[in-house]
Amino acid sequence: MEETKESFKIAERLTLGITRILENMPGVVDVRFAEREPAEKRSLLSWEQKNTCILPEDLRDFYLTTDGFTLTWSVKLDSECVPLGCMMINSVARLCPLLQPVSLFSLPNAPSLADLDWEESGTESGSARVPVAPHFDSRSRIFELDSCGGNGKVCLVYKNCTPGVVAQRSEIWFLDRSLCWHFLTTTFTSYYRLMITHLGLPEWQYHFTPYGPSPQAKQWASLYQPLTFNCELSLADPAGDLYLNKLDPSKAFKGKAKVPAPKKKQSTQCNSGGAAKGQSNAGRQSGTKRGTASSTISPPASERCGCCSSTTALYSPAPRTPPIGVATRGTHHHPFPTLHR
């Protein structure tokens, strides 16, 4: 009975009480924590000698408590249990190098991960202090901590390594499916707390990438991790709608505006002729007889041209009473009058 209570306390300390939290969540079923025996010290020493690396102190203490970590949980959807969360730390035996040695049976010109590496060694950039990404060649020693269900790999990385020299300083990095590196934490303890905080949800490591997890993973995070998910949303965007598709219906469904056809410039003569024609039509509708002197309307002086001026002078109305002693010319309305003597 005492051994059962002691093992329960160890499990509670390892899981930080996350099992009870998951069991109280709606829809969560089948919470399983795989208890493992502590790793032996000789297996840890053998690993360090084989890989020429010293395990971090916190990771060593973790392995001396339990040889690996596995916690899974599922959700119930339509009377069916669907596996969802998974928290995993590989055992010492499975803490294998990411870059395996070249086999004798492989092709001589077969590509490898080292072919994707660059030659120049980068430095920390500016005030942002962005850590330098690991290399796929002998400059870095990389070991897999978690396979992330095929969505990437969480790795224990030793950088700036020299062949034959024992590496001591390590970091935790995430390698996505496009073989790009993303920094997670500097210590294993910090990474372990991150894993527990994110409940082992699918693709939670992608929150530390510029593009983030998939839409389906975001839906699960908003359902079972609303507090942390909303905090990340508010930090990323003050408006809190970073993951929303912004659509303006007034702009999306607005028809194209028709461009009016350019009007041809008309000459002043045509404009004045059209104005005179409109005025003559108006005078014709008022009942004025055609052929009288009052029916002749001359355009304004500002719109007259030389042709209109000569036409107006030629067809000016004839005087009713010719002046005495002056010879007058007739117009097209009246013949030449008789001269007064």
Beta strands, then each sheet from edge to edge (+ up, - down):
strand 1: 28-33
strand 2: 69-76
strand 3: 81-89
strand 4: 141-146
strand 5: 153-158
strand 6: 171-175
strand 7: 181-185
sheet 1: 1+ 2- 3+
sheet 2: 4+ 5- 6+ 7-
end
